[in-house]
């Protein structure tokens, strides 16, 4: 008798069987309410993450795929390049 309760699995199986026998008619309603609760929690977490972010307007957000010139940078002449002269190592 002592070997039956040595591990957690026999107890888990007994609890599952008892739930299926005595709570079977209520299981669909419980699953439905669990699903609704999970959807509510997901939406609340998403809303909490979005609350901390300021709303960006057009032109103020991150720039992707656009060439942006720094306002303090001097305009380049035709012979300015990013490549060093050939004499430099």
N, CA, C and O atoms as a Tinker XYZ file with bonds, in Angstrom:
   356  protein
     1  N      0.827000   -1.188000    0.000000    73     2
     2  CA     0.000000    0.000000    0.000000    64     1     3
     3  C      0.869000    1.249000    0.000000    63     2     4     5
     4  O      0.498000    2.251000   -0.613000    81     3
     5  N      2.009000    1.216000    0.668000    73     3     6
     6  CA     2.886000    2.370000    0.731000    64     5     7
     7  C      3.506000    2.705000   -0.614000    63     6     8     9
     8  O      3.848000    3.864000   -0.851000    81     7
     9  N      3.663000    1.726000   -1.508000    73     7    10
    10  CA     4.303000    1.971000   -2.806000    64     9    11
    11  C      3.373000    2.715000   -3.763000    63    10    12    13
    12  O      3.846000    3.302000   -4.736000    81    11
    13  N      2.091000    2.705000   -3.518000    73    11    14
    14  CA     1.134000    3.376000   -4.393000    64    13    15
    15  C      1.338000    4.888000   -4.387000    63    14    16    17
    16  O      1.174000    5.536000   -5.421000    81    15
    17  N      1.688000    5.444000   -3.258000    73    15    18
    18  CA     1.807000    6.895000   -3.148000    64    17    19
    19  C      3.264000    7.366000   -3.072000    63    18    20    21
    20  O      3.535000    8.430000   -2.516000    81    19
    21  N      4.200000    6.592000   -3.622000    73    19    22
    22  CA     5.611000    6.994000   -3.618000    64    21    23
    23  C      5.858000    8.176000   -4.550000    63    22    24    25
    24  O      6.625000    9.073000   -4.202000    81    23
    25  N      5.243000    8.200000   -5.702000    73    23    26
    26  CA     5.447000    9.276000   -6.665000    64    25    27
    27  C      4.198000   10.115000   -6.807000    63    26    28    29
    28  O      3.145000    9.769000   -6.272000    81    27
    29  N      4.312000   11.223000   -7.530000    73    27    30
    30  CA     3.147000   12.097000   -7.695000    64    29    31
    31  C      2.146000   11.601000   -8.750000    63    30    32    33
    32  O      0.983000   12.005000   -8.729000    81    31
    33  N      2.581000   10.734000   -9.666000    73    31    34
    34  CA     1.702000   10.333000  -10.772000    64    33    35
    35  C      0.466000    9.554000  -10.337000    63    34    36    37
    36  O     -0.614000    9.827000  -10.862000    81    35
    37  N      0.555000    8.607000   -9.419000    73    35    38
    38  CA    -0.691000    7.919000   -9.017000    64    37    39
    39  C     -1.722000    8.859000   -8.417000    63    38    40    41
    40  O     -2.921000    8.697000   -8.644000    81    39
    41  N     -1.261000    9.841000   -7.654000    73    39    42
    42  CA    -2.200000   10.795000   -7.051000    64    41    43
    43  C     -2.846000   11.650000   -8.136000    63    42    44    45
    44  O     -4.046000   11.922000   -8.086000    81    43
    45  N     -2.043000   12.078000   -9.126000    73    43    46
    46  CA    -2.573000   12.883000  -10.231000    64    45    47
    47  C     -3.617000   12.092000  -11.006000    63    46    48    49
    48  O     -4.664000   12.632000  -11.362000    81    47
    49  N     -3.343000   10.819000  -11.270000    73    47    50
    50  CA    -4.292000    9.975000  -12.022000    64    49    51
    51  C     -5.585000    9.795000  -11.237000    63    50    52    53
    52  O     -6.670000    9.838000  -11.817000    81    51
    53  N     -5.482000    9.594000   -9.934000    73    51    54
    54  CA    -6.688000    9.437000   -9.098000    64    53    55
    55  C     -7.524000   10.715000   -9.122000    63    54    56    57
    56  O     -8.750000   10.649000   -9.208000    81    55
    57  N     -6.874000   11.874000   -9.046000    73    55    58
    58  CA    -7.602000   13.144000   -9.075000    64    57    59
    59  C     -8.297000   13.340000  -10.419000    63    58    60    61
    60  O     -9.440000   13.796000  -10.464000    81    59
    61  N     -7.609000   12.995000  -11.527000    73    59    62
    62  CA    -8.213000   13.146000  -12.860000    64    61    63
    63  C     -9.420000   12.231000  -13.012000    63    62    64    65
    64  O    -10.450000   12.647000  -13.541000    81    63
    65  N     -9.302000   10.999000  -12.556000    73    63    66
    66  CA   -10.430000   10.059000  -12.653000    64    65    67
    67  C    -11.607000   10.562000  -11.817000    63    66    68    69
    68  O    -12.753000   10.487000  -12.262000    81    67
    69  N    -11.343000   11.069000  -10.622000    73    67    70
    70  CA   -12.420000   11.585000   -9.775000    64    69    71
    71  C    -13.100000   12.787000  -10.434000    63    70    72    73
    72  O    -14.324000   12.908000  -10.389000    81    71
    73  N    -12.306000   13.677000  -11.048000    73    71    74
    74  CA   -12.904000   14.821000  -11.748000    64    73    75
    75  C    -13.773000   14.379000  -12.913000    63    74    76    77
    76  O    -14.860000   14.917000  -13.121000    81    75
    77  N    -13.295000   13.399000  -13.676000    73    75    78
    78  CA   -14.092000   12.916000  -14.807000    64    77    79
    79  C    -15.391000   12.255000  -14.350000    63    78    80    81
    80  O    -16.416000   12.387000  -15.019000    81    79
    81  N    -15.361000   11.553000  -13.231000    73    79    82
    82  CA   -16.566000   10.878000  -12.755000    64    81    83
    83  C    -17.591000   11.843000  -12.168000    63    82    84    85
    84  O    -18.784000   11.735000  -12.453000    81    83
    85  N    -17.131000   12.777000  -11.357000    73    83    86
    86  CA   -18.073000   13.616000  -10.613000    64    85    87
    87  C    -18.330000   14.986000  -11.245000    63    86    88    89
    88  O    -19.360000   15.604000  -10.977000    81    87
    89  N    -17.415000   15.460000  -12.069000    73    87    90
    90  CA   -17.576000   16.800000  -12.625000    64    89    91
    91  C    -17.716000   16.793000  -14.152000    63    90    92    93
    92  O    -17.570000   17.841000  -14.781000    81    91
    93  N    -17.991000   15.654000  -14.746000    73    91    94
    94  CA   -18.071000   15.550000  -16.206000    64    93    95
    95  C    -19.119000   16.488000  -16.817000    63    94    96    97
    96  O    -18.831000   17.103000  -17.844000    81    95
    97  N    -20.308000   16.628000  -16.245000    73    95    98
    98  CA   -21.284000   17.538000  -16.864000    64    97    99
    99  C    -20.856000   19.003000  -16.840000    63    98   100   101
   100  O    -21.280000   19.788000  -17.688000    81    99
   101  N    -20.025000   19.368000  -15.884000    73    99   102
   102  CA   -19.612000   20.764000  -15.754000    64   101   103
   103  C    -18.345000   21.094000  -16.542000    63   102   104   105
   104  O    -17.989000   22.266000  -16.660000    81   103
   105  N    -17.654000   20.083000  -17.086000    73   103   106
   106  CA   -16.382000   20.317000  -17.764000    64   105   107
   107  C    -16.481000   21.265000  -18.965000    63   106   108   109
   108  O    -15.624000   22.140000  -19.089000    81   107
   109  N    -17.480000   21.145000  -19.862000    73   107   110
   110  CA   -17.539000   22.095000  -20.988000    64   109   111
   111  C    -17.698000   23.549000  -20.546000    63   110   112   113
   112  O    -17.085000   24.445000  -21.126000    81   111
   113  N    -18.511000   23.780000  -19.534000    73   111   114
   114  CA   -18.689000   25.143000  -19.042000    64   113   115
   115  C    -17.404000   25.658000  -18.399000    63   114   116   117
   116  O    -17.051000   26.827000  -18.550000    81   115
   117  N    -16.706000   24.773000  -17.679000    73   115   118
   118  CA   -15.447000   25.176000  -17.059000    64   117   119
   119  C    -14.395000   25.500000  -18.120000    63   118   120   121
   120  O    -13.651000   26.470000  -17.977000    81   119
   121  N    -14.330000   24.701000  -19.174000    73   119   122
   122  CA   -13.369000   24.951000  -20.251000    64   121   123
   123  C    -13.701000   26.263000  -20.969000    63   122   124   125
   124  O    -12.801000   27.030000  -21.310000    81   123
   125  N    -14.983000   26.515000  -21.195000    73   123   126
   126  CA   -15.406000   27.751000  -21.854000    64   125   127
   127  C    -15.026000   28.969000  -21.007000    63   126   128   129
   128  O    -14.516000   29.961000  -21.530000    81   127
   129  N    -15.272000   28.889000  -19.722000    73   127   130
   130  CA   -14.946000   30.023000  -18.860000    64   129   131
   131  C    -13.431000   30.201000  -18.739000    63   130   132   133
   132  O    -12.953000   31.329000  -18.617000    81   131
   133  N    -12.677000   29.110000  -18.772000    73   131   134
   134  CA   -11.218000   29.211000  -18.743000    64   133   135
   135  C    -10.706000   29.891000  -20.016000    63   134   136   137
   136  O     -9.803000   30.724000  -19.952000    81   135
   137  N    -11.276000   29.541000  -21.167000    73   135   138
   138  CA   -10.896000   30.183000  -22.424000    64   137   139
   139  C    -11.209000   31.670000  -22.430000    63   138   140   141
   140  O    -10.397000   32.471000  -22.891000    81   139
   141  N    -12.370000   32.046000  -21.927000    73   139   142
   142  CA   -12.727000   33.471000  -21.851000    64   141   143
   143  C    -11.780000   34.218000  -20.914000    63   142   144   145
   144  O    -11.380000   35.348000  -21.196000    81   143
   145  N    -11.429000   33.589000  -19.813000    73   143   146
   146  CA   -10.507000   34.224000  -18.872000    64   145   147
   147  C     -9.143000   34.437000  -19.506000    63   146   148   149
   148  O     -8.528000   35.486000  -19.317000    81   147
   149  N     -8.663000   33.450000  -20.258000    73   147   150
   150  CA    -7.369000   33.580000  -20.918000    64   149   151
   151  C     -7.387000   34.710000  -21.950000    63   150   152   153
   152  O     -6.418000   35.461000  -22.058000    81   151
   153  N     -8.484000   34.838000  -22.714000    73   151   154
   154  CA    -8.595000   35.935000  -23.691000    64   153   155
   155  C     -8.589000   37.289000  -22.989000    63   154   156   157
   156  O     -7.955000   38.232000  -23.463000    81   155
   157  N     -9.284000   37.389000  -21.874000    73   155   158
   158  CA    -9.322000   38.655000  -21.125000    64   157   159
   159  C     -7.933000   38.996000  -20.598000    63   158   160   161
   160  O     -7.498000   40.144000  -20.680000    81   159
   161  N     -7.239000   38.001000  -20.059000    73   159   162
   162  CA    -5.899000   38.244000  -19.524000    64   161   163
   163  C     -4.958000   38.686000  -20.638000    63   162   164   165
   164  O     -4.174000   39.616000  -20.448000    81   163
   165  N     -5.022000   38.033000  -21.799000    73   163   166
   166  CA    -4.162000   38.420000  -22.926000    64   165   167
   167  C     -4.435000   39.854000  -23.356000    63   166   168   169
   168  O     -3.499000   40.617000  -23.597000    81   167
   169  N     -5.701000   40.227000  -23.453000    73   167   170
   170  CA    -6.012000   41.587000  -23.891000    64   169   171
   171  C     -5.572000   42.611000  -22.849000    63   170   172   173
   172  O     -5.113000   43.694000  -23.212000    81   171
   173  N     -5.701000   42.293000  -21.574000    73   171   174
   174  CA    -5.273000   43.210000  -20.520000    64   173   175
   175  C     -3.753000   43.380000  -20.522000    63   174   176   177
   176  O     -3.253000   44.490000  -20.342000    81   175
   177  N     -3.023000   42.291000  -20.725000    73   175   178
   178  CA    -1.562000   42.376000  -20.768000    64   177   179
   179  C     -1.121000   43.205000  -21.964000    63   178   180   181
   180  O     -0.206000   44.021000  -21.854000    81   179
   181  N     -1.770000   43.000000  -23.105000    73   179   182
   182  CA    -1.427000   43.785000  -24.300000    64   181   183
   183  C     -1.721000   45.260000  -24.070000    63   182   184   185
   184  O     -0.938000   46.123000  -24.467000    81   183
   185  N     -2.836000   45.547000  -23.435000    73   183   186
   186  CA    -3.203000   46.935000  -23.161000    64   185   187
   187  C     -2.226000   47.569000  -22.175000    63   186   188   189
   188  O     -1.893000   48.746000  -22.314000    81   187
   189  N     -1.761000   46.811000  -21.184000    73   187   190
   190  CA    -0.785000   47.337000  -20.235000    64   189   191
   191  C      0.538000   47.641000  -20.924000    63   190   192   193
   192  O      1.186000   48.635000  -20.598000    81   191
   193  N      0.951000   46.797000  -21.876000    73   191   194
   194  CA     2.186000   47.050000  -22.604000    64   193   195
   195  C      2.062000   48.302000  -23.468000    63   194   196   197
   196  O      3.014000   49.073000  -23.589000    81   195
   197  N      0.890000   48.503000  -24.066000    73   195   198
   198  CA     0.677000   49.656000  -24.945000    64   197   199
   199  C      0.481000   50.952000  -24.162000    63   198   200   201
   200  O      0.685000   52.031000  -24.717000    81   199
   201  N      0.092000   50.878000  -22.890000    73   199   202
   202  CA    -0.130000   52.084000  -22.092000    64   201   203
   203  C      1.151000   52.880000  -21.880000    63   202   204   205
   204  O      1.105000   54.109000  -21.827000    81   203
   205  N      2.277000   52.218000  -21.761000    73   203   206
   206  CA     3.529000   52.901000  -21.494000    64   205   207
   207  C      4.143000   53.564000  -22.712000    63   206   208   209
   208  O      5.022000   54.414000  -22.567000    81   207
   209  N      3.707000   53.202000  -23.901000    73   207   210
   210  CA     4.291000   53.738000  -25.132000    64   209   211
   211  C      3.549000   55.003000  -25.551000    63   210   212   213
   212  O      2.318000   55.030000  -25.564000    81   211
   213  N      4.299000   56.048000  -25.892000    73   211   214
   214  CA     3.624000   57.238000  -26.422000    64   213   215
   215  C      3.162000   56.979000  -27.852000    63   214   216   217
   216  O      3.786000   56.219000  -28.593000    81   215
   217  N      2.067000   57.620000  -28.221000    73   215   218
   218  CA     1.563000   57.451000  -29.574000    64   217   219
   219  C      2.443000   58.233000  -30.537000    63   218   220   221
   220  O      2.733000   59.406000  -30.305000    81   219
   221  N      2.870000   57.582000  -31.620000    73   219   222
   222  CA     3.727000   58.250000  -32.594000    64   221   223
   223  C      2.875000   58.813000  -33.719000    63   222   224   225
   224  O      1.891000   58.208000  -34.145000    81   223
   225  N      3.277000   59.980000  -34.184000    73   223   226
   226  CA     2.604000   60.592000  -35.318000    64   225   227
   227  C      3.435000   60.319000  -36.566000    63   226   228   229
   228  O      4.569000   59.852000  -36.466000    81   227
   229  N      2.886000   60.604000  -37.722000    73   227   230
   230  CA     3.615000   60.383000  -38.964000    64   229   231
   231  C      4.887000   61.218000  -38.972000    63   230   232   233
   232  O      4.857000   62.415000  -38.688000    81   231
   233  N      6.005000   60.577000  -39.299000    73   231   234
   234  CA     7.268000   61.279000  -39.384000    64   233   235
   235  C      8.032000   61.327000  -38.080000    63   234   236   237
   236  O      9.188000   61.750000  -38.079000    81   235
   237  N      7.444000   60.915000  -36.971000    73   235   238
   238  CA     8.138000   60.959000  -35.693000    64   237   239
   239  C      8.592000   59.582000  -35.231000    63   238   240   241
   240  O      9.363000   59.485000  -34.277000    81   239
   241  N      8.147000   58.541000  -35.864000    73   239   242
   242  CA     8.486000   57.193000  -35.437000    64   241   243
   243  C      9.850000   56.778000  -35.950000    63   242   244   245
   244  O     10.570000   57.594000  -36.526000    81   243
   245  N     10.213000   55.527000  -35.752000    73   243   246
   246  CA    11.485000   55.036000  -36.235000    64   245   247
   247  C     11.536000   55.094000  -37.763000    63   246   248   249
   248  O     10.532000   54.895000  -38.447000    81   247
   249  N     12.720000   55.368000  -38.266000    73   247   250
   250  CA    12.887000   55.505000  -39.711000    64   249   251
   251  C     13.524000   54.229000  -40.224000    63   250   252   253
   252  O     14.618000   53.860000  -39.798000    81   251
   253  N     12.853000   53.567000  -41.124000    73   251   254
   254  CA    13.374000   52.346000  -41.705000    64   253   255
   255  C     13.371000   52.474000  -43.214000    63   254   256   257
   256  O     12.353000   52.818000  -43.815000    81   255
   257  N     14.501000   52.198000  -43.817000    73   255   258
   258  CA    14.594000   52.192000  -45.264000    64   257   259
   259  C     14.682000   53.580000  -45.888000    63   258   260   261
   260  O     14.515000   53.721000  -47.100000    81   259
   261  N     14.940000   54.597000  -45.087000    73   259   262
   262  CA    15.056000   55.956000  -45.605000    64   261   263
   263  C     16.450000   56.478000  -45.294000    63   262   264   265
   264  O     17.015000   56.152000  -44.250000    81   263
   265  N     17.006000   57.283000  -46.187000    73   263   266
   266  CA    18.282000   57.932000  -45.946000    64   265   267
   267  C     17.991000   59.253000  -45.260000    63   266   268   269
   268  O     17.270000   60.100000  -45.787000    81   267
   269  N     18.559000   59.413000  -44.090000    73   267   270
   270  CA    18.303000   60.604000  -43.297000    64   269   271
   271  C     19.629000   61.325000  -43.100000    63   270   272   273
   272  O     20.596000   60.716000  -42.642000    81   271
   273  N     19.694000   62.612000  -43.436000    73   271   274
   274  CA    20.894000   63.403000  -43.235000    64   273   275
   275  C     20.839000   64.066000  -41.881000    63   274   276   277
   276  O     19.810000   64.608000  -41.477000    81   275
   277  N     21.963000   64.016000  -41.183000    73   275   278
   278  CA    22.055000   64.642000  -39.867000    64   277   279
   279  C     22.071000   66.154000  -40.056000    63   278   280   281
   280  O     22.753000   66.640000  -40.957000    81   279
   281  N     21.340000   66.920000  -39.232000    73   279   282
   282  CA    21.264000   68.371000  -39.446000    64   281   283
   283  C     22.602000   69.087000  -39.230000    63   282   284   285
   284  O     22.807000   70.158000  -39.801000    81   283
   285  N     23.524000   68.532000  -38.421000    73   283   286
   286  CA    24.806000   69.190000  -38.157000    64   285   287
   287  C     25.885000   68.806000  -39.163000    63   286   288   289
   288  O     26.986000   69.354000  -39.119000    81   287
   289  N     25.601000   67.902000  -40.044000    73   287   290
   290  CA    26.601000   67.414000  -40.994000    64   289   291
   291  C     26.744000   68.381000  -42.165000    63   290   292   293
   292  O     25.755000   68.918000  -42.665000    81   291
   293  N     27.998000   68.598000  -42.600000    73   291   294
   294  CA    28.252000   69.467000  -43.745000    64   293   295
   295  C     27.852000   68.746000  -45.020000    63   294   296   297
   296  O     28.004000   67.528000  -45.111000    81   295
   297  N     27.349000   69.465000  -45.995000    73   295   298
   298  CA    27.017000   68.803000  -47.254000    64   297   299
   299  C     28.285000   68.317000  -47.944000    63   298   300   301
   300  O     29.324000   68.974000  -47.897000    81   299
   301  N     28.184000   67.157000  -48.584000    73   299   302
   302  CA    29.342000   66.567000  -49.251000    64   301   303
   303  C     29.536000   67.175000  -50.629000    63   302   304   305
   304  O     28.579000   67.472000  -51.345000    81   303
   305  N     30.812000   67.350000  -50.981000    73   303   306
   306  CA    31.101000   67.760000  -52.354000    64   305   307
   307  C     31.189000   66.503000  -53.206000    63   306   308   309
   308  O     31.085000   65.396000  -52.677000    81   307
   309  N     31.377000   66.648000  -54.493000    73   307   310
   310  CA    31.368000   65.514000  -55.412000    64   309   311
   311  C     32.490000   64.534000  -55.187000    63   310   312   313
   312  O     32.332000   63.362000  -55.529000    81   311
   313  N     33.654000   64.954000  -54.614000    73   311   314
   314  CA    34.775000   64.030000  -54.468000    64   313   315
   315  C     34.907000   63.465000  -53.056000    63   314   316   317
   316  O     35.859000   62.726000  -52.801000    81   315
   317  N     34.019000   63.768000  -52.140000    73   315   318
   318  CA    34.076000   63.202000  -50.792000    64   317   319
   319  C     33.491000   61.791000  -50.803000    63   318   320   321
   320  O     32.370000   61.567000  -51.262000    81   319
   321  N     34.272000   60.854000  -50.291000    73   319   322
   322  CA    33.795000   59.466000  -50.191000    64   321   323
   323  C     34.166000   58.907000  -48.819000    63   322   324   325
   324  O     34.958000   59.499000  -48.085000    81   323
   325  N     33.597000   57.793000  -48.496000    73   323   326
   326  CA    33.917000   57.137000  -47.228000    64   325   327
   327  C     35.143000   56.236000  -47.368000    63   326   328   329
   328  O     35.592000   55.659000  -46.377000    81   327
   329  N     35.695000   56.102000  -48.576000    73   327   330
   330  CA    36.841000   55.223000  -48.801000    64   329   331
   331  C     38.117000   56.028000  -48.540000    63   330   332   333
   332  O     38.246000   57.148000  -49.033000    81   331
   333  N     39.077000   55.462000  -47.756000    73   331   334
   334  CA    40.328000   56.199000  -47.502000    64   333   335
   335  C     41.178000   56.280000  -48.764000    63   334   336   337
   336  O     41.017000   55.466000  -49.674000    81   335
   337  N     42.082000   57.258000  -48.825000    73   335   338
   338  CA    42.952000   57.367000  -49.993000    64   337   339
   339  C     43.820000   56.118000  -50.150000    63   338   340   341
   340  O     44.044000   55.407000  -49.170000    81   339
   341  N     44.319000   55.832000  -51.371000    73   339   342
   342  CA    45.056000   54.589000  -51.600000    64   341   343
   343  C     46.370000   54.519000  -50.832000    63   342   344   345
   344  O     46.850000   53.412000  -50.590000    81   343
   345  N     46.978000   55.629000  -50.436000    73   343   346
   346  CA    48.247000   55.609000  -49.720000    64   345   347
   347  C     48.110000   55.214000  -48.260000    63   346   348   349
   348  O     49.120000   54.923000  -47.620000    81   347
   349  N     46.939000   55.192000  -47.722000    73   347   350
   350  CA    46.730000   54.868000  -46.312000    64   349   351
   351  C     46.565000   53.385000  -46.100000    63   350   352   353
   352  O     46.036000   52.677000  -46.958000    81   351
   353  N     47.015000   52.920000  -44.962000    73   351   354
   354  CA    46.848000   51.488000  -44.670000    64   353   355
   355  C     45.906000   51.312000  -43.517000    63   354   356
   356  O     45.631000   50.183000  -43.112000    81   355
